[in-house]
Amino acid sequence: MGNYRGPKEPIPEVETAVWSCTNEECKGWMREAYTFEENPLCPLCKSAMEKEIRILPVIK
């Protein structure tokens, strides 16, 4: 019995537009689809953010 669940299915990933913090000391980022501002500030350090593309897991 135990906790063995077998191999997990791979999670599909896709190119996703995100906002990324411009402060090199901050790791803040968020998916573009979940922002309401046209030019959001970083929720962690309040620095400006810039758009970029990341490969992220698909959210259903």
C-alpha positions in Angstrom: 0.0 0.0 0.0 1.9 3.2 1.0 1.9 6.6 -0.8 3.1 5.5 -4.2 1.1 7.2 -6.8 2.9 6.2 -9.9 4.5 8.5 -12.5 2.8 11.9 -12.9 1.7 13.2 -16.2 3.8 16.0 -17.6 2.2 19.5 -17.1 1.7 21.2 -20.4 3.6 24.5 -20.8 3.0 27.5 -23.1 4.6 30.8 -23.9 2.9 33.3 -21.6 3.0 37.1 -21.5 4.0 38.3 -18.1 5.0 41.5 -16.3 8.5 41.3 -14.8 9.9 43.6 -12.2 12.7 45.9 -13.5 14.5 46.0 -10.1 17.4 43.5 -10.4 17.2 42.7 -6.6 13.5 41.7 -6.9 12.1 38.5 -8.4 8.5 39.8 -8.7 6.5 38.9 -11.8 2.8 38.3 -12.7 0.9 36.9 -15.6 -0.4 39.7 -17.9 -3.9 38.1 -18.0 -4.2 38.7 -14.2 -3.3 42.4 -14.1 -5.8 45.3 -14.4 -3.4 48.3 -14.8 -2.0 49.3 -18.1 1.4 49.8 -16.5 1.4 47.9 -13.2 3.9 48.4 -10.4 5.6 45.4 -8.7 3.4 44.2 -5.9 6.6 43.3 -3.9 8.8 46.4 -4.2 6.6 48.9 -6.1 9.2 49.3 -9.0 8.2 49.6 -12.6 7.5 46.4 -14.5 8.1 45.4 -18.2 6.5 42.9 -20.4 8.3 39.7 -21.3 7.4 36.1 -22.4 8.0 33.1 -20.2 7.3 29.4 -20.6 4.8 28.6 -17.8 2.4 25.8 -16.9 -1.0 26.1 -18.5 -3.7 27.3 -16.0 -7.1 25.9 -16.6 
